[in-house]
């Protein structure tokens, strides 16, 4: 099978967006292809986390998850770079949907079993997470450009977003899920939960979408203004200062 970037454009896999465009998957996204409001904000508001396995039967959306983490980073840093980075970290799920980590792990196990059946010395190991990453990267790159963020993100921003994402995951488990029948990964179990002002209560999809889009518009305006006023080294210095 050819790599995606060697497949002719008309033959490449694509997804139809809510705005009626053909979005190529695993390939560079051309300007104007994604409508952030219709193709990202609304689907994220309708995308339930935890495979919708909620005891209450009420969706807890990816949009709300992104808003909670973004607000938390904003309260800590007052820096739109960190806040926007968290707001966008699951943005590709509006197109690719959310594949829960346990499902990715199970897919990897099946793939590894198939490789052993064929012959591990014949077939190189393929990472399911790497496949997901390659599909997500062009979408992430596009959204970060729209928001006024660099891509790839500076390591200090990327690492802080990842740590907060894991801490918020465990906080969400405490607030929203049924009691865990087994311990989760030890690296997760050791993480401290976030001290949020209020217990998490799921918003309606429409309200979650609106909250996500409001933050995107506010912070992207600030980020684009900053990029027009500051040099790249000056922006990098400010990011490092905010991370301390």
PyMOL commands that set and color helices and strands:
alter all, ss='L'
color gray80, all
select helices_A, chain A and resi 4-6+9-11+36-46+50-52+62-77+80-88+93-96+101-118+128-147+155-176+186-189+205-229+232-243
alter helices_A, ss='H'
color red, helices_A
select strands_A, chain A and resi 14-16+22-24
alter strands_A, ss='S'
color yellow, strands_A
deselect
rebuild
show_as cartoon
